Amino acid sequence: MRLRIDLAYDGTDFSGWATQPTLRTVQGTLEAALATALRLPEVRVVCAGRTDTGVHARGQVVHVDVEPDTLAASAGRATEPPLDSLLRRLNGILPADVRVRRVAEALPGFDARFSAVWRRYAYRVADAPELVDPLTRRHVLAWPRPLDLQAMNAASAPLVGQQDFAAFCKRREGATTIRTLLELSWARDADGLAVGRVVADAFCHNMVRSLVGCLLAVGEVRRPPQWAHEVLVKGVRDPAVTVVHAHGLTLEEVGYPAADELQAQAERARAPRRM
């Protein structure tokens, strides 16, 4: 059977999501906890979106395949349902900077990565001295100058849609940089922080942080709003675009289609992307 696991983590002390030898990663930590809880020698999970070193998540989704008998046996003498028991035991094993919020049997055709239709990130910036809070320093970027969100939104608008984001991505051999950016906007939250909302079908490496770096240059009036689109159409990395610090970025939510569309969406997502 396939299980869907929803989790959150503080990425500060992790070397990103993906397992790496000798390094502390979210995937490695979760898989070790699952192996202990399920009484298996090893477990492998698939996630909706790999986060980089220092990036956080409130809405990460993973799936794991397990035999029903293994799940039932792992509950031992617990009187609660096996999935509830697994949730409780996982949170008892995991460190405080990773929390599992939900464990459920996945719907038929569900794939945490390929069934997803969008991922939503938020980037938070404190751009005034009175907004900088030492208690939130691990997930909010402190910026030394005020930002013009109207200019940043004007710069963001031409970037929305299906584009080749090569200018904002760290290239990986054999991987496409074509993505569909569904939303890119900036607004103040209730505390006055500047929050970038970034939604796309998928993201390539460093894409969100490069987009934010570009827009921050516009927001502090070092660059005009049209500069962001000029960078995009050039199709190559511009050294003037800074990849901003990871700690301001959080994976907030992953969206999936209706149950009867999960398998079809997974098949579409595996197909090569073309403009």
Backbone as numpy.savetxt, mean C-alpha at the origin, in Angstrom:
# Nx Ny Nz CAx CAy CAz Cx Cy Cz
-8.33 -24.80 1.41 -9.18 -23.61 1.41 -8.29 -22.37 1.41
-8.84 -21.28 0.88 -8.09 -20.02 0.84 -8.65 -19.07 1.89
-7.76 -18.44 2.65 -8.14 -17.49 3.67 -7.77 -16.08 3.23
-8.65 -15.14 3.54 -8.35 -13.71 3.36 -8.01 -13.14 4.73
-6.86 -12.44 4.79 -6.42 -11.82 6.03 -6.26 -10.32 5.81
-6.95 -9.53 6.62 -6.82 -8.07 6.58 -5.93 -7.65 7.74
-4.93 -6.82 7.46 -3.99 -6.45 8.52 -3.52 -5.01 8.39
-2.95 -4.53 9.48 -2.38 -3.19 9.54 -1.00 -3.29 10.16
-0.13 -2.35 9.80 1.20 -2.34 10.41 1.84 -0.96 10.35
2.70 -0.73 11.32 3.57 0.44 11.35 4.87 0.01 10.67
5.16 0.60 9.52 6.31 0.16 8.73 7.65 0.68 9.18
7.69 1.47 10.24 8.92 2.15 10.65 10.11 1.20 10.80
9.89 0.11 11.49 10.99 -0.78 11.83 11.08 -2.01 10.94
10.41 -1.96 9.79 10.46 -3.05 8.82 11.24 -2.63 7.58
11.93 -3.60 6.98 12.61 -3.36 5.70 11.65 -3.69 4.56
10.48 -3.05 4.59 9.48 -3.26 3.56 8.64 -4.50 3.79
7.78 -4.79 2.79 6.90 -5.95 2.88 7.62 -7.26 2.59
8.30 -7.32 1.44 8.77 -8.60 0.89 9.88 -9.22 1.73
9.79 -10.54 1.88 10.79 -11.30 2.62 12.19 -11.09 2.05
13.14 -10.81 2.93 14.55 -10.68 2.55 15.40 -11.38 3.61
16.36 -12.15 3.17 17.20 -12.86 4.15 17.87 -11.89 5.12
17.84 -12.22 6.38 18.48 -11.50 7.50 17.81 -10.17 7.85
16.77 -9.76 7.10 16.11 -8.49 7.39 14.72 -8.72 7.96
14.28 -7.79 8.79 12.93 -7.87 9.36 11.94 -7.27 8.37
11.04 -8.07 7.87 10.04 -7.61 6.91 8.66 -8.00 7.40
7.64 -7.32 6.86 6.27 -7.62 7.26 5.88 -9.03 6.81
6.19 -9.35 5.55 5.84 -10.68 5.05 6.49 -11.78 5.88
7.78 -11.63 6.14 8.48 -12.63 6.92 7.92 -12.79 8.32
7.56 -11.66 8.94 6.99 -11.69 10.29 5.62 -12.36 10.29
4.78 -12.02 9.31 3.45 -12.62 9.23 3.52 -14.11 8.92
4.37 -14.49 7.99 4.48 -15.90 7.62 4.99 -16.75 8.80
5.92 -16.21 9.55 6.43 -16.93 10.72 5.33 -17.12 11.76
4.51 -16.07 11.95 3.41 -16.17 12.92 2.36 -17.17 12.45
2.06 -17.16 11.16 1.09 -18.12 10.61 1.60 -19.55 10.75
2.87 -19.76 10.45 3.44 -21.10 10.57 3.33 -21.61 12.01
3.59 -20.72 12.98 3.47 -21.12 14.38 2.02 -21.42 14.74
1.11 -20.52 14.34 -0.29 -20.68 14.70 -0.92 -21.90 14.05
-0.52 -22.21 12.80 -1.09 -23.34 12.07 -0.30 -24.64 12.28
0.82 -24.53 13.01 1.66 -25.69 13.31 2.18 -26.34 12.02
2.71 -25.47 11.15 3.27 -25.90 9.88 4.74 -25.49 9.82
5.57 -26.20 9.03 6.98 -25.81 8.92 7.18 -24.47 8.22
6.31 -24.15 7.27 6.39 -22.86 6.59 5.04 -22.53 5.95
4.83 -21.24 5.73 3.60 -20.74 5.11 3.99 -19.63 4.15
3.29 -19.54 3.02 3.54 -18.46 2.07 2.25 -17.68 1.84
2.36 -16.36 1.86 1.19 -15.51 1.65 1.39 -14.66 0.39
0.28 -14.16 -0.15 0.29 -13.25 -1.29 -0.43 -11.98 -0.86
0.18 -10.82 -1.11 -0.41 -9.56 -0.65 -0.98 -8.75 -1.80
-1.84 -7.79 -1.45 -2.44 -6.91 -2.46 -1.44 -5.90 -3.00
-0.54 -5.41 -2.15 0.43 -4.41 -2.59 1.67 -4.43 -1.73
2.83 -4.61 -2.35 4.09 -4.61 -1.61 4.46 -3.18 -1.20
4.60 -2.96 0.06 4.99 -1.64 0.55 6.51 -1.59 0.75
7.07 -0.41 0.50 8.51 -0.21 0.63 8.91 -0.03 2.09
10.20 -0.02 2.33 10.74 0.20 3.66 10.17 1.49 4.26
9.62 1.41 5.45 9.11 2.59 6.14 7.68 2.97 5.83
7.06 2.33 4.83 5.67 2.64 4.48 4.73 1.84 5.37
3.64 2.46 5.78 2.69 1.84 6.70 1.47 1.30 5.95
0.63 0.56 6.67 -0.63 0.07 6.09 -1.71 0.00 7.15
-2.90 0.46 6.79 -4.09 0.22 7.59 -4.98 -0.83 6.92
-4.82 -0.98 5.61 -5.74 -1.82 4.86 -5.08 -2.84 3.96
-3.96 -3.40 4.37 -3.30 -4.44 3.58 -4.17 -5.70 3.59
-4.18 -6.41 2.46 -4.94 -7.65 2.32 -4.01 -8.73 1.79
-4.08 -9.93 2.38 -3.29 -11.06 1.91 -4.19 -12.28 1.81
-3.72 -13.27 1.05 -4.38 -14.58 1.09 -3.35 -15.66 1.37
-3.84 -16.73 1.95 -3.00 -17.89 2.26 -3.85 -19.13 2.03
-3.25 -20.17 1.48 -3.94 -21.43 1.24 -3.57 -22.43 2.34
-4.57 -23.08 2.88 -4.36 -24.02 3.99 -5.38 -25.15 3.88
-4.98 -26.33 4.28 -5.91 -27.46 4.30 -6.92 -27.28 5.43
-8.21 -27.55 5.17 -9.22 -27.40 6.22 -8.89 -28.19 7.48
-8.35 -29.40 7.33 -8.01 -30.21 8.50 -6.89 -29.56 9.32
-5.95 -28.91 8.62 -4.86 -28.22 9.31 -5.41 -27.06 10.13
-6.33 -26.30 9.54 -6.94 -25.17 10.25 -7.69 -25.66 11.48
-8.49 -26.71 11.31 -9.27 -27.23 12.43 -8.36 -27.75 13.54
-7.31 -28.48 13.17 -6.39 -29.04 14.17 -5.64 -27.95 14.92
-5.35 -26.84 14.23 -4.56 -25.77 14.86 -5.31 -25.11 16.00
-6.64 -25.21 16.00 -7.43 -24.58 17.06 -7.31 -25.32 18.38
-6.84 -26.59 18.33 -6.66 -27.35 19.57 -7.97 -27.53 20.32
-7.96 -27.21 21.60 -9.13 -27.38 22.44 -10.02 -26.14 22.50
-9.69 -25.12 21.71 -10.48 -23.89 21.73 -11.93 -24.18 21.35
-12.85 -23.55 22.02 -14.27 -23.76 21.74 -14.80 -22.80 20.68
-14.05 -21.77 20.37 -14.48 -20.80 19.37 -14.26 -21.36 17.97
-14.91 -20.80 16.94 -14.69 -21.26 15.57 -13.21 -21.17 15.19
-12.72 -22.08 14.31 -11.29 -22.10 13.97 -10.74 -20.77 13.45
-11.53 -20.04 12.66 -11.03 -18.77 12.13 -10.89 -17.73 13.23
-11.83 -17.71 14.17 -11.72 -16.79 15.31 -10.52 -17.15 16.17
-10.31 -18.44 16.34 -9.16 -18.90 17.12 -7.85 -18.49 16.45
-7.80 -18.62 15.12 -6.59 -18.24 14.39 -6.32 -16.75 14.53
-7.36 -15.93 14.41 -7.21 -14.48 14.57 -6.64 -14.15 15.95
-7.21 -14.75 16.98 -6.75 -14.47 18.34 -5.30 -14.90 18.53
-4.96 -16.09 18.05 -3.61 -16.60 18.26 -2.58 -15.83 17.45
-2.94 -15.41 16.24 -2.01 -14.61 15.44 -1.64 -13.32 16.16
-2.64 -12.64 16.69 -2.35 -11.38 17.38 -1.62 -11.59 18.69
-1.68 -12.80 19.22 -0.89 -13.11 20.40 0.56 -13.41 20.07
0.82 -13.81 18.83 2.18 -14.15 18.39 2.88 -12.94 17.77
2.13 -12.17 16.99 2.73 -11.05 16.25 3.21 -9.94 17.18
4.25 -9.19 16.75 4.70 -8.03 17.53 3.65 -6.92 17.47
3.81 -5.94 18.34 2.81 -4.88 18.47 2.68 -4.00 17.23
3.68 -4.00 16.35 3.59 -3.14 15.17 2.93 -3.83 13.97
2.36 -5.02 14.17 1.54 -5.68 13.17 0.29 -6.21 13.85
-0.88 -5.88 13.30 -2.14 -6.38 13.86 -3.00 -6.96 12.74
-3.49 -8.17 12.97 -4.46 -8.77 12.05 -5.84 -8.33 12.50
-6.61 -7.79 11.57 -7.93 -7.25 11.91 -9.06 -8.22 11.58
-8.79 -9.11 10.63 -9.86 -10.00 10.21 -9.26 -11.21 9.51
-9.82 -12.40 9.78 -9.49 -13.62 9.05 -10.80 -14.25 8.61
-10.94 -14.52 7.33 -12.18 -15.09 6.81 -11.86 -16.03 5.66
-12.77 -16.96 5.42 -12.62 -17.80 4.24 -12.85 -16.93 3.00
-11.93 -16.99 2.06 -12.03 -16.16 0.87 -13.16 -16.65 -0.03
-13.74 -15.72 -0.77 -14.77 -16.06 -1.74 -14.13 -16.81 -2.91
-14.90 -17.63 -3.62 -14.34 -18.35 -4.78 -13.73 -17.39 -5.80
-12.55 -17.72 -6.29 -11.87 -16.90 -7.28 -11.07 -15.75 -6.72
-11.06 -15.59 -5.39 -10.38 -14.44 -4.79 -8.87 -14.61 -4.83
-8.18 -13.57 -5.26 -6.72 -13.48 -5.21 -6.39 -12.10 -4.67
-5.67 -12.04 -3.54 -5.43 -10.76 -2.88 -4.77 -9.75 -3.82
-3.89 -10.22 -4.68 -3.18 -9.33 -5.59 -3.96 -9.08 -6.87
-4.29 -10.14 -7.58 -4.82 -9.97 -8.93 -6.31 -9.66 -8.98
-7.05 -9.98 -7.93 -8.47 -9.64 -7.93 -8.72 -8.18 -7.57
-7.72 -7.50 -7.04 -7.90 -6.10 -6.64 -8.12 -5.20 -7.85
-9.04 -4.26 -7.72 -9.29 -3.31 -8.81 -8.67 -1.94 -8.52
-8.40 -1.65 -7.25 -7.69 -0.42 -6.92 -7.03 -0.53 -5.55
-6.01 0.30 -5.37 -5.34 0.48 -4.09 -5.37 1.96 -3.75
-5.68 2.28 -2.50 -5.73 3.69 -2.09 -4.67 3.97 -1.04
-3.84 4.96 -1.34 -2.81 5.42 -0.41 -3.13 6.84 0.05
-2.62 7.18 1.22 -2.67 8.56 1.71 -1.26 8.99 2.08
-0.93 10.23 1.71 0.35 10.80 2.13 0.04 12.05 2.96
0.56 12.08 4.19 0.23 13.15 5.14 1.43 14.06 5.37
1.13 15.38 5.32 2.19 16.38 5.46 1.75 17.45 6.46
2.61 17.76 7.42 2.41 18.88 8.33 3.27 20.04 7.82
2.61 21.04 7.25 3.35 22.12 6.57 3.31 23.44 7.32
3.08 23.38 8.63 3.13 24.58 9.47 3.63 24.15 10.85
4.38 25.01 11.54 4.95 24.62 12.83 3.91 24.11 13.82
2.72 24.72 13.83 1.71 24.30 14.80 1.08 22.94 14.47
1.35 22.42 13.26 0.82 21.12 12.86 1.78 19.98 13.15
3.03 20.30 13.41 4.04 19.25 13.64 3.89 18.71 15.05
3.52 17.45 15.15 3.26 16.79 16.43 4.28 15.67 16.63
5.12 15.76 17.65 6.10 14.69 17.89 5.47 13.30 18.03
4.20 13.25 18.45 3.53 11.97 18.66 3.11 11.31 17.35
3.10 12.08 16.25 2.72 11.50 14.95 3.88 11.53 13.96
5.08 11.77 14.46 6.23 11.96 13.57 6.55 10.73 12.75
6.09 9.54 13.16 6.42 8.32 12.43 5.54 8.11 11.21
4.45 8.87 11.07 3.61 8.70 9.89 3.13 10.00 9.26
3.73 11.11 9.66 3.42 12.40 9.04 4.73 13.09 8.70
4.85 13.56 7.47 6.05 14.29 7.03 5.99 15.73 7.52
7.01 16.19 8.21 7.11 17.59 8.60 7.76 18.37 7.46
7.04 19.38 6.94 7.53 20.15 5.80 7.76 21.59 6.25
8.89 22.18 5.87 9.27 23.48 6.45 8.55 24.70 5.85
7.81 24.52 4.77 7.17 25.66 4.12 5.69 25.36 3.86
4.84 26.38 3.87 3.40 26.17 3.62 3.16 25.72 2.18
2.15 24.88 1.99 1.84 24.33 0.67 0.56 24.93 0.12
0.57 25.21 -1.17 -0.60 25.70 -1.89 -1.32 24.49 -2.48
-2.37 24.02 -1.79 -3.06 22.81 -2.24 -3.84 23.03 -3.54
-4.26 24.26 -3.78 -4.96 24.55 -5.03 -4.02 24.33 -6.22
-2.78 24.80 -6.10 -1.79 24.59 -7.16 -1.47 23.10 -7.31
-1.39 22.39 -6.19 -1.09 20.96 -6.24 -2.20 20.17 -6.92
-3.44 20.57 -6.68 -4.56 19.90 -7.34 -4.59 20.22 -8.84
-4.22 21.45 -9.20 -4.14 21.80 -10.61 -3.06 20.98 -11.32
-1.95 20.75 -10.62 -0.87 19.94 -11.19 -1.25 18.46 -11.26
-2.09 18.01 -10.33 -2.47 16.61 -10.26 -3.43 16.19 -11.36
-4.33 17.07 -11.74 -5.43 16.71 -12.65 -4.97 16.08 -13.96
-3.94 16.63 -14.65 -3.54 16.03 -15.94 -2.86 14.66 -15.81
-2.53 14.26 -14.60 -1.86 12.98 -14.39 -2.84 11.82 -14.26
-4.12 12.15 -14.04 -5.13 11.11 -13.83 -5.47 10.43 -15.15
-5.70 9.12 -15.09 -6.02 8.33 -16.28 -4.96 7.28 -16.54
-5.12 6.57 -17.64 -4.11 5.57 -18.01 -2.93 6.28 -18.65
-1.76 6.10 -18.04 -0.56 6.79 -18.50 0.63 5.85 -18.36
1.70 6.19 -19.05 2.98 5.54 -18.81 3.71 6.39 -17.78
3.85 5.85 -16.57 4.44 6.59 -15.46 5.93 6.32 -15.30
6.61 6.04 -16.41 8.04 5.74 -16.35 8.83 6.87 -15.66
8.39 8.11 -15.84 9.09 9.25 -15.26 9.00 9.27 -13.74
8.04 8.52 -13.19 7.84 8.52 -11.74 8.09 7.15 -11.10
8.68 6.25 -11.84 8.89 4.90 -11.33 10.35 4.48 -11.41
10.73 3.66 -10.47 12.03 3.00 -10.55 11.84 1.75 -11.40
12.48 1.72 -12.54 12.25 0.64 -13.51 12.74 -0.70 -12.99
11.97 -1.74 -13.30 12.35 -3.11 -13.02 12.33 -3.87 -14.34
13.37 -4.63 -14.58 13.52 -5.31 -15.86 12.30 -6.18 -16.16
11.74 -5.97 -17.36 10.61 -6.76 -17.80 9.27 -6.29 -17.29
9.24 -5.26 -16.44 7.98 -4.79 -15.86 7.51 -3.53 -16.58
6.21 -3.44 -16.81 5.64 -2.26 -17.45 5.45 -1.13 -16.44
5.47 0.10 -16.92 5.21 1.26 -16.07 3.88 1.91 -16.44
3.05 1.22 -17.20 1.72 1.71 -17.55 0.77 1.43 -16.38
0.12 2.46 -15.89 -0.83 2.33 -14.80 -2.03 3.24 -15.07
-3.15 2.93 -14.41 -4.33 3.79 -14.49 -4.50 4.48 -13.15
-4.20 5.77 -13.14 -4.35 6.58 -11.93 -5.80 7.05 -11.86
-6.53 6.58 -10.87 -7.97 6.86 -10.77 -8.25 8.17 -10.04
-7.39 8.51 -9.11 -7.59 9.75 -8.35 -6.25 10.23 -7.80
-6.04 11.54 -7.86 -4.87 12.18 -7.25 -5.33 13.55 -6.81
-5.49 13.74 -5.51 -6.04 15.00 -5.01 -5.47 15.31 -3.64
-5.60 16.59 -3.27 -5.08 17.07 -1.98 -6.15 17.85 -1.25
-6.21 17.66 0.08 -7.16 18.37 0.92 -6.62 18.43 2.34
-7.19 19.30 3.14 -6.84 19.39 4.57 -7.75 18.45 5.36
-7.16 17.71 6.30 -8.00 16.89 7.16 -8.46 17.71 8.36
-9.14 17.08 9.30 -9.71 17.79 10.44 -8.64 18.45 11.31
-7.42 17.93 11.26 -6.32 18.50 12.05 -5.53 19.55 11.29
-5.88 19.77 10.02 -5.17 20.76 9.21 -4.03 20.21 8.39
-3.77 18.91 8.50 -2.69 18.31 7.70 -3.07 18.31 6.23
-2.06 18.47 5.37 -2.26 18.31 3.93 -2.18 16.82 3.62
-3.26 16.28 3.06 -3.33 14.84 2.82 -3.53 14.59 1.32
-2.59 13.88 0.74 -2.70 13.47 -0.65 -3.43 12.14 -0.73
-4.46 12.08 -1.55 -5.23 10.84 -1.77 -4.84 10.32 -3.15
-4.31 9.11 -3.19 -3.77 8.54 -4.42 -4.40 7.16 -4.63
-5.17 7.02 -5.72 -5.86 5.77 -6.00 -5.50 5.34 -7.42
-5.12 4.07 -7.58 -4.79 3.54 -8.91 -5.08 2.05 -8.94
-5.15 1.52 -10.18 -5.35 0.07 -10.29 -4.16 -0.68 -9.70
-2.99 -0.11 -9.82 -1.76 -0.67 -9.25 -0.70 0.42 -9.31
0.41 0.19 -8.62 1.49 1.17 -8.60 2.81 0.48 -8.92
3.69 1.20 -9.61 5.03 0.67 -9.81 5.95 1.24 -8.70
7.17 0.73 -8.65 8.08 1.02 -7.55 8.37 2.51 -7.44
8.16 3.07 -6.25 8.42 4.48 -5.93 7.45 5.45 -6.60
6.40 4.96 -7.23 5.50 5.84 -7.99 4.82 6.87 -7.11
4.21 6.45 -6.01 3.48 7.39 -5.17 4.42 8.43 -4.58
5.54 7.99 -4.06 6.47 8.93 -3.41 7.10 9.89 -4.42
7.27 9.47 -5.66 7.79 10.38 -6.70 6.72 11.39 -7.10
5.48 10.94 -7.23 4.39 11.87 -7.54 4.27 12.92 -6.44
4.31 12.48 -5.20 4.20 13.42 -4.09 5.38 14.39 -4.09
6.57 13.91 -4.33 7.74 14.79 -4.38 7.61 15.86 -5.44
7.09 15.48 -6.60 6.86 16.43 -7.68 5.84 17.48 -7.27
4.75 17.03 -6.65 3.67 17.95 -6.29 4.04 18.86 -5.12
4.92 18.39 -4.24 5.39 19.27 -3.17 6.18 20.45 -3.73
6.94 20.19 -4.78 7.69 21.29 -5.42 6.74 22.32 -6.00
5.60 21.85 -6.52 4.57 22.78 -7.02 3.91 23.50 -5.85
3.61 22.76 -4.79 2.91 23.33 -3.65 3.66 24.43 -2.94
4.98 24.37 -2.95 5.75 25.45 -2.32 6.23 26.47 -3.36
5.65 26.40 -4.54 5.81 27.39 -5.61 7.23 27.44 -6.16
7.94 26.33 -6.06 9.23 26.24 -6.73 9.06 25.90 -8.20
7.93 25.27 -8.54 7.64 24.87 -9.91 6.19 25.23 -10.24
5.89 25.52 -11.51 4.51 25.82 -11.90 3.69 24.53 -11.99
2.36 24.62 -11.91 1.52 23.42 -11.97 1.74 22.56 -13.21
2.03 23.16 -14.34 2.19 22.38 -15.58 3.46 21.53 -15.58
4.36 21.79 -14.65 5.62 21.04 -14.62 5.38 19.55 -14.42
4.41 19.18 -13.60 4.16 17.76 -13.33 3.84 17.01 -14.62
3.00 17.60 -15.46 2.65 16.94 -16.73 3.84 16.92 -17.68
4.64 17.97 -17.65 5.84 18.00 -18.49 6.79 16.87 -18.12
6.94 16.61 -16.83 7.78 15.49 -16.39 7.20 14.18 -16.88
5.89 14.02 -16.76 5.23 12.77 -17.18 5.49 12.46 -18.64
5.28 13.44 -19.52 5.36 13.17 -20.97 6.79 12.95 -21.44
7.77 13.40 -20.68 9.16 13.13 -21.06 9.49 11.64 -20.96
8.84 10.96 -20.04 9.00 9.51 -19.93 10.30 9.02 -19.32
11.09 9.92 -18.75 12.34 9.52 -18.10 12.42 10.22 -16.75
13.16 9.62 -15.82 13.28 10.21 -14.50 13.95 11.58 -14.57
13.35 12.55 -13.88 13.89 13.90 -13.80 14.59 14.03 -12.45
15.88 14.35 -12.45 16.60 14.47 -11.16 16.03 15.54 -10.25
15.22 16.45 -10.81 14.61 17.48 -9.98 13.42 16.97 -9.17
12.95 15.77 -9.50 11.83 15.16 -8.76 12.39 14.34 -7.60
12.06 14.75 -6.40 12.54 14.06 -5.21 11.58 12.93 -4.84
12.14 11.77 -4.53 11.34 10.67 -3.96 11.24 10.97 -2.46
10.07 11.37 -2.01 9.94 11.84 -0.63 10.07 10.68 0.37
10.26 11.04 1.61 10.42 10.05 2.68 9.23 9.10 2.73
9.51 7.86 3.07 8.49 6.81 3.09 7.49 6.98 4.23
7.91 7.56 5.34 7.09 7.47 6.56 5.76 8.21 6.48
5.61 9.15 5.53 4.34 9.86 5.39 3.28 9.08 4.64
3.66 7.91 4.12 2.79 7.15 3.22 2.14 5.96 3.92
0.83 5.80 3.69 0.08 4.69 4.28 -0.84 4.08 3.23
-0.79 2.75 3.12 -1.76 2.01 2.32 -3.04 1.93 3.13
-4.08 2.63 2.69 -5.30 2.75 3.47 -6.35 1.68 3.16
-6.44 1.29 1.89 -7.56 0.41 1.52 -7.27 -0.23 0.17
-7.80 -1.44 -0.01 -7.73 -2.15 -1.28 -9.16 -2.48 -1.70
-9.49 -2.19 -2.95 -10.84 -2.43 -3.44 -10.93 -3.67 -4.32
-12.04 -4.40 -4.16 -12.28 -5.62 -4.94 -13.66 -5.55 -5.58
-13.84 -6.24 -6.69 -15.15 -6.24 -7.35 -16.14 -7.15 -6.63
-17.36 -7.21 -7.16 -18.37 -8.11 -6.62 -17.88 -9.55 -6.71
-18.48 -10.41 -5.89 -18.03 -11.80 -5.78 -17.98 -12.51 -7.11
-18.96 -12.26 -7.98 -18.99 -12.98 -9.26 -18.01 -12.44 -10.28
-17.25 -11.40 -9.91 -16.26 -10.81 -10.82 -14.83 -11.06 -10.37
-14.64 -11.71 -9.23 -13.29 -11.87 -8.68 -12.37 -12.64 -9.61
-12.83 -13.77 -10.12 -11.99 -14.60 -11.00 -11.68 -13.88 -12.29
-12.69 -13.26 -12.89 -12.48 -12.55 -14.16 -11.50 -11.40 -13.99
-11.63 -10.68 -12.88 -10.70 -9.57 -12.63 -9.28 -10.08 -12.48
-9.11 -11.21 -11.79 -7.77 -11.78 -11.61 -7.16 -12.15 -12.96
-7.96 -12.67 -13.87 -7.46 -13.04 -15.20 -7.10 -11.79 -15.99
-7.92 -10.75 -15.90 -7.60 -9.50 -16.61 -6.31 -8.88 -16.08
-6.14 -8.91 -14.76 -4.97 -8.27 -14.15 -3.67 -8.97 -14.53
-3.74 -10.24 -14.84 -2.53 -10.99 -15.23 -2.12 -10.69 -16.66
-3.00 -10.12 -17.46 -2.69 -9.84 -18.87 -1.72 -8.65 -18.95
-0.84 -8.63 -19.95 0.09 -7.50 -20.12 -0.65 -6.18 -20.31
-0.14 -5.11 -19.72 -0.75 -3.78 -19.86 -0.26 -3.12 -21.14
-1.20 -2.52 -21.84 -0.86 -1.78 -23.07 -1.63 -0.47 -23.10
-1.03 0.54 -23.68 -1.67 1.84 -23.84 -2.71 1.77 -24.95
